[in-house]
């Protein structure tokens, strides 16, 4: 029996168990940096299988398999949930009010665990493998930075990951060379004014007018100063100021995100935003504070690593491989790729019928058929990596 057949055999024997494991952690979601129960559950399963996982300095864990000499590939899954109340009606829906796995990290964790257990049963692995169960992907700048500081990339030649995609049908995996996600930064502008009566704006500084100027002007400036082919976009998510129609308020705030698909553009955005905001508010005599929080760089899939994933997907089924567009969303898997090459692919979780959900929606549902596909693809990445 070859390696692929043995993984398939593991799924036949353990597929129901893996589904129940996924449902258990789905029902008990944990927010970023609080994934203690999930970490313990994975740790115990790996330990019971005779493996030697080790916890990270916060939450999360890693576990090595296979030979210690030669190249080692890392397979990564994120573990945290979102502060979103679940509204799916599933029998295993979240038992934590206001918290749910609305981004599929419960499935990511289960897929990686299944792949690790299946690989551990093989008499010999062609390359060393490191399973990385990472905390806190959902908060910027992400738990990947902490994991890197904990040494999860030590001795690793490449790193790979799968992420749920509700726009792709279960049984298929979307692969893309180059940028597959975008850089994402947070922008907060807090404005201050002496306030005053709306009949005499010339005697004070009109904070509301300043807010409006920045709301409209900053996205416009970026659209003219940055190459539009970079996919750079500025969108405001919150604007707060005032409570009376005839009073200019003293404080107002804007919150938004800046995203781009190009790494070199990402490095230039903060000074450009600061220059633009200062230029717009200076003539209005509105005082302000600009808090620019750099988030994550774009995930740039290496050519070779992308070909490894594609080959692993084809080994599951010739019909399983599909392409996928670049996303405007951010993903802290990109921090690993600052140090070692690698790639991320999109695991289809749409049932193929009815509504296509989106990530981060309270009624997001993932088709569990994706579990077996994900396990086979991650295991296949290990087998294909031996051909490097």
C-alpha beads as a LAMMPS data file, in Angstrom:
LAMMPS data file: protein, C-alpha beads

388 atoms
387 bonds

1 atom types
1 bond types

-500.0 500.0 xlo xhi
-500.0 500.0 ylo yhi
-500.0 500.0 zlo zhi

Masses

1 110.0

Atoms # bond

1 1 1 0.000 0.000 0.000
2 1 1 1.515 3.339 -1.048
3 1 1 1.499 6.514 1.032
4 1 1 -1.589 8.000 -0.593
5 1 1 -3.552 4.785 -0.154
6 1 1 -2.587 4.660 3.511
7 1 1 -3.889 8.179 4.079
8 1 1 -7.143 7.190 2.375
9 1 1 -7.313 4.136 4.620
10 1 1 -6.830 6.338 7.695
11 1 1 -9.735 8.504 6.556
12 1 1 -11.967 5.474 6.110
13 1 1 -11.160 4.352 9.638
14 1 1 -11.010 7.717 11.373
15 1 1 -13.112 10.052 9.231
16 1 1 -16.127 9.916 11.541
17 1 1 -13.912 10.574 14.572
18 1 1 -12.331 13.570 12.835
19 1 1 -15.741 15.015 12.024
20 1 1 -16.786 14.687 15.672
21 1 1 -13.555 16.323 16.817
22 1 1 -14.229 19.248 14.515
23 1 1 -17.781 19.553 15.807
24 1 1 -16.558 19.583 19.386
25 1 1 -14.180 22.503 18.896
26 1 1 -16.784 24.245 16.741
27 1 1 -19.168 24.075 19.696
28 1 1 -16.497 25.501 22.030
29 1 1 -14.896 28.394 20.122
30 1 1 -12.219 30.516 21.752
31 1 1 -11.107 34.031 20.903
32 1 1 -7.574 35.027 19.947
33 1 1 -4.923 34.312 22.578
34 1 1 -7.505 32.369 24.630
35 1 1 -7.409 29.055 22.746
36 1 1 -6.591 27.035 25.855
37 1 1 -9.239 24.326 25.462
38 1 1 -8.501 23.892 21.753
39 1 1 -4.768 23.733 22.407
40 1 1 -5.272 21.127 25.132
41 1 1 -7.563 19.023 22.928
42 1 1 -5.046 18.892 20.085
43 1 1 -2.149 18.339 22.490
44 1 1 -3.885 15.376 24.115
45 1 1 -4.781 13.699 20.817
46 1 1 -1.212 14.008 19.522
47 1 1 0.222 12.747 22.796
48 1 1 -2.150 9.772 22.850
49 1 1 -0.920 8.942 19.345
50 1 1 2.632 8.622 20.684
51 1 1 3.829 11.987 19.370
52 1 1 5.617 14.740 21.275
53 1 1 3.891 18.076 20.768
54 1 1 5.213 21.176 22.477
55 1 1 3.230 24.212 23.485
56 1 1 4.048 27.700 22.286
57 1 1 4.707 30.510 24.730
58 1 1 1.118 31.778 24.508
59 1 1 -1.488 29.363 23.178
60 1 1 -1.072 26.949 20.278
61 1 1 1.473 24.198 19.763
62 1 1 3.809 22.508 17.298
63 1 1 4.661 18.870 16.674
64 1 1 7.451 17.352 14.592
65 1 1 7.168 14.148 12.578
66 1 1 9.571 12.195 10.430
67 1 1 13.338 12.462 10.040
68 1 1 15.258 15.195 11.809
69 1 1 17.946 15.445 9.139
70 1 1 17.344 17.021 5.761
71 1 1 14.560 19.430 4.785
72 1 1 11.521 19.946 6.993
73 1 1 8.234 21.322 5.686
74 1 1 5.751 23.066 7.968
75 1 1 1.975 22.768 7.719
76 1 1 0.049 25.506 9.508
77 1 1 -3.495 25.889 10.830
78 1 1 -4.990 28.756 12.827
79 1 1 -7.167 27.990 15.853
80 1 1 -9.009 31.113 17.010
81 1 1 -12.656 32.111 16.640
82 1 1 -14.392 35.445 16.098
83 1 1 -16.466 37.711 18.376
84 1 1 -19.585 36.931 16.305
85 1 1 -22.755 35.293 17.600
86 1 1 -23.485 32.099 15.653
87 1 1 -26.817 31.900 13.846
88 1 1 -26.577 28.620 11.936
89 1 1 -29.014 26.396 13.783
90 1 1 -26.496 23.535 13.664
91 1 1 -26.808 20.827 16.277
92 1 1 -23.193 21.542 17.231
93 1 1 -23.461 25.331 17.112
94 1 1 -21.373 27.485 19.418
95 1 1 -22.143 27.199 23.110
96 1 1 -20.253 30.444 23.781
97 1 1 -22.491 33.536 23.492
98 1 1 -21.073 36.059 21.053
99 1 1 -18.239 33.788 19.879
100 1 1 -18.173 31.489 16.847
101 1 1 -15.970 29.825 14.260
102 1 1 -17.315 32.018 11.465
103 1 1 -14.051 31.772 9.515
104 1 1 -13.565 28.013 9.550
105 1 1 -10.549 27.812 11.826
106 1 1 -12.125 24.811 13.541
107 1 1 -11.970 23.043 10.194
108 1 1 -8.371 24.196 9.598
109 1 1 -7.329 22.801 12.980
110 1 1 -9.096 19.492 12.369
111 1 1 -7.661 19.074 8.877
112 1 1 -4.108 19.612 10.121
113 1 1 -4.650 17.271 13.054
114 1 1 -6.034 14.587 10.738
115 1 1 -3.148 14.970 8.319
116 1 1 -0.640 14.746 11.169
117 1 1 -2.225 11.589 12.596
118 1 1 -2.418 9.950 9.169
119 1 1 1.225 10.797 8.441
120 1 1 2.280 9.499 11.858
121 1 1 0.979 6.032 10.954
122 1 1 3.245 5.741 7.924
123 1 1 6.330 3.581 8.481
124 1 1 8.548 6.296 7.029
125 1 1 8.118 9.894 5.903
126 1 1 10.071 11.222 2.910
127 1 1 10.789 14.546 4.654
128 1 1 10.533 15.982 8.115
129 1 1 7.206 17.626 8.948
130 1 1 6.258 20.288 11.491
131 1 1 2.607 20.746 12.410
132 1 1 1.970 24.353 13.455
133 1 1 -1.255 25.039 15.354
134 1 1 -1.175 28.821 15.557
135 1 1 -3.178 31.157 17.806
136 1 1 -4.647 34.590 17.125
137 1 1 -4.855 34.932 13.357
138 1 1 -7.910 37.156 13.669
139 1 1 -6.178 40.054 15.446
140 1 1 -3.550 42.291 13.886
141 1 1 -0.656 41.906 13.467
142 1 1 -1.480 38.257 14.133
143 1 1 -0.264 35.330 16.176
144 1 1 2.105 34.235 13.435
145 1 1 4.637 36.809 14.627
146 1 1 4.601 35.299 18.105
147 1 1 4.935 31.810 16.631
148 1 1 7.957 32.900 14.594
149 1 1 9.550 34.326 17.745
150 1 1 8.919 30.948 19.386
151 1 1 11.060 29.332 16.688
152 1 1 8.406 27.470 14.689
153 1 1 10.371 28.131 11.494
154 1 1 13.701 26.876 12.823
155 1 1 14.956 24.262 10.383
156 1 1 11.925 24.718 8.084
157 1 1 12.529 24.951 4.337
158 1 1 8.953 25.772 3.282
159 1 1 5.557 26.317 4.893
160 1 1 2.065 25.582 3.600
161 1 1 -1.518 26.260 4.645
162 1 1 -5.116 25.808 3.545
163 1 1 -7.907 28.301 4.184
164 1 1 -11.637 27.694 3.840
165 1 1 -13.317 29.374 0.880
166 1 1 -17.141 29.349 0.766
167 1 1 -17.050 30.475 -2.870
168 1 1 -15.411 27.205 -3.961
169 1 1 -17.326 23.936 -3.984
170 1 1 -16.333 21.237 -1.510
171 1 1 -14.021 18.767 -3.227
172 1 1 -12.078 21.505 -4.995
173 1 1 -9.035 23.528 -3.971
174 1 1 -8.168 26.958 -5.366
175 1 1 -4.498 27.530 -6.172
176 1 1 -2.805 30.753 -7.232
177 1 1 0.823 31.693 -7.772
178 1 1 1.883 35.113 -6.494
179 1 1 -0.294 37.306 -4.313
180 1 1 -3.350 35.465 -2.973
181 1 1 -4.271 37.905 -0.167
182 1 1 -3.651 41.596 0.424
183 1 1 -1.831 43.672 2.986
184 1 1 -4.232 45.166 5.515
185 1 1 -3.607 48.124 7.832
186 1 1 -5.897 49.928 10.285
187 1 1 -6.249 53.705 10.284
188 1 1 -7.723 55.770 13.126
189 1 1 -8.044 59.558 12.930
190 1 1 -9.208 61.367 16.083
191 1 1 -10.096 65.026 15.566
192 1 1 -10.265 67.742 18.239
193 1 1 -11.981 71.132 18.141
194 1 1 -12.967 73.838 20.590
195 1 1 -16.534 73.213 19.464
196 1 1 -19.136 75.892 19.014
197 1 1 -22.429 76.976 17.479
198 1 1 -23.148 75.921 13.895
199 1 1 -24.170 79.537 13.118
200 1 1 -20.581 80.691 13.707
201 1 1 -18.211 78.066 12.224
202 1 1 -15.664 80.774 11.425
203 1 1 -15.095 81.367 15.128
204 1 1 -14.051 77.787 15.809
205 1 1 -12.739 74.837 13.836
206 1 1 -15.451 72.829 12.116
207 1 1 -14.665 69.285 13.161
208 1 1 -17.532 67.703 11.215
209 1 1 -16.377 69.368 8.014
210 1 1 -12.897 68.063 8.752
211 1 1 -14.248 64.546 9.177
212 1 1 -16.067 64.771 5.875
213 1 1 -12.975 66.103 4.132
214 1 1 -10.882 63.148 5.307
215 1 1 -13.649 60.610 4.641
216 1 1 -13.898 61.640 1.007
217 1 1 -10.409 62.978 0.442
218 1 1 -8.109 60.253 1.767
219 1 1 -9.418 57.423 -0.442
220 1 1 -9.279 59.861 -3.358
221 1 1 -5.675 60.849 -2.685
222 1 1 -4.616 57.203 -2.495
223 1 1 -6.389 56.443 -5.770
224 1 1 -4.311 59.178 -7.458
225 1 1 -0.971 58.632 -5.740
226 1 1 -0.823 54.805 -5.898
227 1 1 -0.753 52.679 -9.045
228 1 1 -4.321 51.333 -9.404
229 1 1 -2.914 48.016 -10.643
230 1 1 -1.730 47.365 -7.076
231 1 1 -5.302 46.843 -5.879
232 1 1 -4.940 49.512 -3.194
233 1 1 -8.191 50.544 -1.528
234 1 1 -9.152 52.677 1.468
235 1 1 -12.544 52.065 3.100
236 1 1 -13.950 53.633 6.265
237 1 1 -15.830 51.371 8.656
238 1 1 -16.840 53.806 11.407
239 1 1 -17.358 57.561 11.815
240 1 1 -18.437 59.044 15.131
241 1 1 -18.991 62.646 16.232
242 1 1 -21.601 64.932 17.709
243 1 1 -25.164 64.567 18.965
244 1 1 -26.889 67.897 18.271
245 1 1 -27.824 69.451 14.937
246 1 1 -26.817 72.969 15.959
247 1 1 -23.554 72.253 17.808
248 1 1 -20.087 71.655 16.368
249 1 1 -18.650 68.861 18.541
250 1 1 -15.293 68.851 20.251
251 1 1 -14.218 65.285 19.375
252 1 1 -14.779 63.005 16.393
253 1 1 -13.163 59.815 15.138
254 1 1 -12.766 57.791 11.968
255 1 1 -11.777 54.134 11.699
256 1 1 -10.959 52.340 8.476
257 1 1 -8.642 50.005 6.611
258 1 1 -6.100 50.407 3.844
259 1 1 -5.413 47.341 1.708
260 1 1 -3.031 46.608 -1.128
261 1 1 -1.926 43.585 -3.101
262 1 1 1.666 44.723 -3.575
263 1 1 4.320 44.330 -0.896
264 1 1 6.382 47.326 -2.055
265 1 1 3.273 49.543 -2.050
266 1 1 2.398 48.404 1.472
267 1 1 5.731 49.766 2.690
268 1 1 4.884 53.269 1.366
269 1 1 1.304 53.639 2.591
270 1 1 1.789 54.978 6.120
271 1 1 3.844 58.074 5.187
272 1 1 1.476 58.783 2.292
273 1 1 -1.579 58.610 4.553
274 1 1 0.075 60.914 7.101
275 1 1 1.009 63.444 4.412
276 1 1 -2.525 63.472 2.974
277 1 1 -4.353 63.831 6.303
278 1 1 -2.076 66.644 7.410
279 1 1 -2.603 68.455 4.116
280 1 1 -6.378 68.194 4.363
281 1 1 -6.789 69.235 8.000
282 1 1 -4.088 71.908 8.202
283 1 1 -6.104 74.703 6.504
284 1 1 -9.152 73.875 8.654
285 1 1 -7.292 74.430 11.960
286 1 1 -8.555 71.096 13.224
287 1 1 -6.215 69.316 15.589
288 1 1 -5.904 65.579 15.112
289 1 1 -4.180 62.373 16.115
290 1 1 -3.441 59.772 13.452
291 1 1 -2.946 56.221 14.675
292 1 1 -1.722 54.044 11.839
293 1 1 -1.502 50.371 12.785
294 1 1 0.370 48.227 10.324
295 1 1 -1.336 44.886 10.025
296 1 1 -0.053 42.140 7.758
297 1 1 1.759 42.037 4.423
298 1 1 0.192 40.214 1.457
299 1 1 0.559 36.445 1.154
300 1 1 2.827 35.941 -1.860
301 1 1 2.811 32.306 -2.970
302 1 1 6.191 31.089 -4.186
303 1 1 6.193 29.485 -7.638
304 1 1 7.670 26.158 -6.538
305 1 1 5.524 25.884 -3.398
306 1 1 2.430 26.617 -5.482
307 1 1 3.365 23.813 -7.870
308 1 1 3.715 21.442 -4.899
309 1 1 0.191 22.248 -3.716
310 1 1 -1.169 21.895 -7.246
311 1 1 0.417 18.458 -7.594
312 1 1 -0.990 17.409 -4.210
313 1 1 -4.461 18.531 -5.264
314 1 1 -4.252 16.659 -8.579
315 1 1 -3.277 13.533 -6.662
316 1 1 -6.640 13.765 -4.870
317 1 1 -8.497 14.240 -8.140
318 1 1 -7.757 15.774 -11.532
319 1 1 -11.025 17.664 -11.168
320 1 1 -10.174 19.036 -7.731
321 1 1 -7.765 21.744 -8.905
322 1 1 -9.187 25.173 -9.672
323 1 1 -7.843 28.694 -9.840
324 1 1 -8.753 31.467 -7.425
325 1 1 -8.554 35.279 -7.510
326 1 1 -6.526 37.428 -5.179
327 1 1 -8.472 38.408 -2.069
328 1 1 -8.580 41.850 -0.525
329 1 1 -8.541 40.260 2.907
330 1 1 -5.500 40.056 5.140
331 1 1 -3.948 36.854 6.508
332 1 1 -1.061 36.630 8.963
333 1 1 0.313 33.526 7.223
334 1 1 2.188 36.198 5.264
335 1 1 4.560 36.750 8.202
336 1 1 5.972 33.241 7.783
337 1 1 6.680 34.009 4.132
338 1 1 8.846 36.954 5.164
339 1 1 11.343 34.348 6.422
340 1 1 10.808 31.180 4.356
341 1 1 9.083 30.462 1.034
342 1 1 5.719 28.773 0.943
343 1 1 2.154 28.966 -0.269
344 1 1 -1.470 29.007 0.824
345 1 1 -4.397 27.494 -1.068
346 1 1 -8.157 27.812 -0.705
347 1 1 -10.137 24.791 0.432
348 1 1 -13.636 24.706 -0.995
349 1 1 -16.395 24.422 1.624
350 1 1 -19.523 25.317 -0.393
351 1 1 -22.082 22.504 -0.585
352 1 1 -22.663 23.120 -4.288
353 1 1 -26.310 23.955 -3.751
354 1 1 -28.121 27.026 -2.552
355 1 1 -26.593 30.071 -0.991
356 1 1 -22.871 30.720 -1.004
357 1 1 -21.971 32.027 2.435
358 1 1 -19.191 34.458 3.153
359 1 1 -16.562 34.300 5.859
360 1 1 -17.234 36.252 9.061
361 1 1 -21.012 35.931 8.678
362 1 1 -22.992 34.678 11.696
363 1 1 -24.647 31.937 9.608
364 1 1 -21.497 30.738 7.830
365 1 1 -21.609 26.958 7.331
366 1 1 -18.779 24.788 5.982
367 1 1 -19.449 21.534 4.145
368 1 1 -17.689 18.825 6.158
369 1 1 -16.736 16.901 3.018
370 1 1 -13.860 19.352 2.894
371 1 1 -12.265 17.651 5.903
372 1 1 -11.128 14.586 3.942
373 1 1 -9.994 16.678 0.976
374 1 1 -7.929 18.916 3.252
375 1 1 -6.284 15.963 4.978
376 1 1 -5.347 14.374 1.653
377 1 1 -3.967 17.629 0.256
378 1 1 -1.810 18.404 3.309
379 1 1 -0.467 14.854 3.351
380 1 1 0.112 15.084 -0.398
381 1 1 2.173 18.246 0.086
382 1 1 4.529 16.215 2.248
383 1 1 4.840 13.482 -0.388
384 1 1 5.370 15.993 -3.208
385 1 1 7.980 17.894 -1.176
386 1 1 10.248 14.849 -1.371
387 1 1 10.671 15.580 -5.086
388 1 1 12.382 18.929 -4.427

Bonds

1 1 1 2
2 1 2 3
3 1 3 4
4 1 4 5
5 1 5 6
6 1 6 7
7 1 7 8
8 1 8 9
9 1 9 10
10 1 10 11
11 1 11 12
12 1 12 13
13 1 13 14
14 1 14 15
15 1 15 16
16 1 16 17
17 1 17 18
18 1 18 19
19 1 19 20
20 1 20 21
21 1 21 22
22 1 22 23
23 1 23 24
24 1 24 25
25 1 25 26
26 1 26 27
27 1 27 28
28 1 28 29
29 1 29 30
30 1 30 31
31 1 31 32
32 1 32 33
33 1 33 34
34 1 34 35
35 1 35 36
36 1 36 37
37 1 37 38
38 1 38 39
39 1 39 40
40 1 40 41
41 1 41 42
42 1 42 43
43 1 43 44
44 1 44 45
45 1 45 46
46 1 46 47
47 1 47 48
48 1 48 49
49 1 49 50
50 1 50 51
51 1 51 52
52 1 52 53
53 1 53 54
54 1 54 55
55 1 55 56
56 1 56 57
57 1 57 58
58 1 58 59
59 1 59 60
60 1 60 61
61 1 61 62
62 1 62 63
63 1 63 64
64 1 64 65
65 1 65 66
66 1 66 67
67 1 67 68
68 1 68 69
69 1 69 70
70 1 70 71
71 1 71 72
72 1 72 73
73 1 73 74
74 1 74 75
75 1 75 76
76 1 76 77
77 1 77 78
78 1 78 79
79 1 79 80
80 1 80 81
81 1 81 82
82 1 82 83
83 1 83 84
84 1 84 85
85 1 85 86
86 1 86 87
87 1 87 88
88 1 88 89
89 1 89 90
90 1 90 91
91 1 91 92
92 1 92 93
93 1 93 94
94 1 94 95
95 1 95 96
96 1 96 97
97 1 97 98
98 1 98 99
99 1 99 100
100 1 100 101
101 1 101 102
102 1 102 103
103 1 103 104
104 1 104 105
105 1 105 106
106 1 106 107
107 1 107 108
108 1 108 109
109 1 109 110
110 1 110 111
111 1 111 112
112 1 112 113
113 1 113 114
114 1 114 115
115 1 115 116
116 1 116 117
117 1 117 118
118 1 118 119
119 1 119 120
120 1 120 121
121 1 121 122
122 1 122 123
123 1 123 124
124 1 124 125
125 1 125 126
126 1 126 127
127 1 127 128
128 1 128 129
129 1 129 130
130 1 130 131
131 1 131 132
132 1 132 133
133 1 133 134
134 1 134 135
135 1 135 136
136 1 136 137
137 1 137 138
138 1 138 139
139 1 139 140
140 1 140 141
141 1 141 142
142 1 142 143
143 1 143 144
144 1 144 145
145 1 145 146
146 1 146 147
147 1 147 148
148 1 148 149
149 1 149 150
150 1 150 151
151 1 151 152
152 1 152 153
153 1 153 154
154 1 154 155
155 1 155 156
156 1 156 157
157 1 157 158
158 1 158 159
159 1 159 160
160 1 160 161
161 1 161 162
162 1 162 163
163 1 163 164
164 1 164 165
165 1 165 166
166 1 166 167
167 1 167 168
168 1 168 169
169 1 169 170
170 1 170 171
171 1 171 172
172 1 172 173
173 1 173 174
174 1 174 175
175 1 175 176
176 1 176 177
177 1 177 178
178 1 178 179
179 1 179 180
180 1 180 181
181 1 181 182
182 1 182 183
183 1 183 184
184 1 184 185
185 1 185 186
186 1 186 187
187 1 187 188
188 1 188 189
189 1 189 190
190 1 190 191
191 1 191 192
192 1 192 193
193 1 193 194
194 1 194 195
195 1 195 196
196 1 196 197
197 1 197 198
198 1 198 199
199 1 199 200
200 1 200 201
201 1 201 202
202 1 202 203
203 1 203 204
204 1 204 205
205 1 205 206
206 1 206 207
207 1 207 208
208 1 208 209
209 1 209 210
210 1 210 211
211 1 211 212
212 1 212 213
213 1 213 214
214 1 214 215
215 1 215 216
216 1 216 217
217 1 217 218
218 1 218 219
219 1 219 220
220 1 220 221
221 1 221 222
222 1 222 223
223 1 223 224
224 1 224 225
225 1 225 226
226 1 226 227
227 1 227 228
228 1 228 229
229 1 229 230
230 1 230 231
231 1 231 232
232 1 232 233
233 1 233 234
234 1 234 235
235 1 235 236
236 1 236 237
237 1 237 238
238 1 238 239
239 1 239 240
240 1 240 241
241 1 241 242
242 1 242 243
243 1 243 244
244 1 244 245
245 1 245 246
246 1 246 247
247 1 247 248
248 1 248 249
249 1 249 250
250 1 250 251
251 1 251 252
252 1 252 253
253 1 253 254
254 1 254 255
255 1 255 256
256 1 256 257
257 1 257 258
258 1 258 259
259 1 259 260
260 1 260 261
261 1 261 262
262 1 262 263
263 1 263 264
264 1 264 265
265 1 265 266
266 1 266 267
267 1 267 268
268 1 268 269
269 1 269 270
270 1 270 271
271 1 271 272
272 1 272 273
273 1 273 274
274 1 274 275
275 1 275 276
276 1 276 277
277 1 277 278
278 1 278 279
279 1 279 280
280 1 280 281
281 1 281 282
282 1 282 283
283 1 283 284
284 1 284 285
285 1 285 286
286 1 286 287
287 1 287 288
288 1 288 289
289 1 289 290
290 1 290 291
291 1 291 292
292 1 292 293
293 1 293 294
294 1 294 295
295 1 295 296
296 1 296 297
297 1 297 298
298 1 298 299
299 1 299 300
300 1 300 301
301 1 301 302
302 1 302 303
303 1 303 304
304 1 304 305
305 1 305 306
306 1 306 307
307 1 307 308
308 1 308 309
309 1 309 310
310 1 310 311
311 1 311 312
312 1 312 313
313 1 313 314
314 1 314 315
315 1 315 316
316 1 316 317
317 1 317 318
318 1 318 319
319 1 319 320
320 1 320 321
321 1 321 322
322 1 322 323
323 1 323 324
324 1 324 325
325 1 325 326
326 1 326 327
327 1 327 328
328 1 328 329
329 1 329 330
330 1 330 331
331 1 331 332
332 1 332 333
333 1 333 334
334 1 334 335
335 1 335 336
336 1 336 337
337 1 337 338
338 1 338 339
339 1 339 340
340 1 340 341
341 1 341 342
342 1 342 343
343 1 343 344
344 1 344 345
345 1 345 346
346 1 346 347
347 1 347 348
348 1 348 349
349 1 349 350
350 1 350 351
351 1 351 352
352 1 352 353
353 1 353 354
354 1 354 355
355 1 355 356
356 1 356 357
357 1 357 358
358 1 358 359
359 1 359 360
360 1 360 361
361 1 361 362
362 1 362 363
363 1 363 364
364 1 364 365
365 1 365 366
366 1 366 367
367 1 367 368
368 1 368 369
369 1 369 370
370 1 370 371
371 1 371 372
372 1 372 373
373 1 373 374
374 1 374 375
375 1 375 376
376 1 376 377
377 1 377 378
378 1 378 379
379 1 379 380
380 1 380 381
381 1 381 382
382 1 382 383
383 1 383 384
384 1 384 385
385 1 385 386
386 1 386 387
387 1 387 388
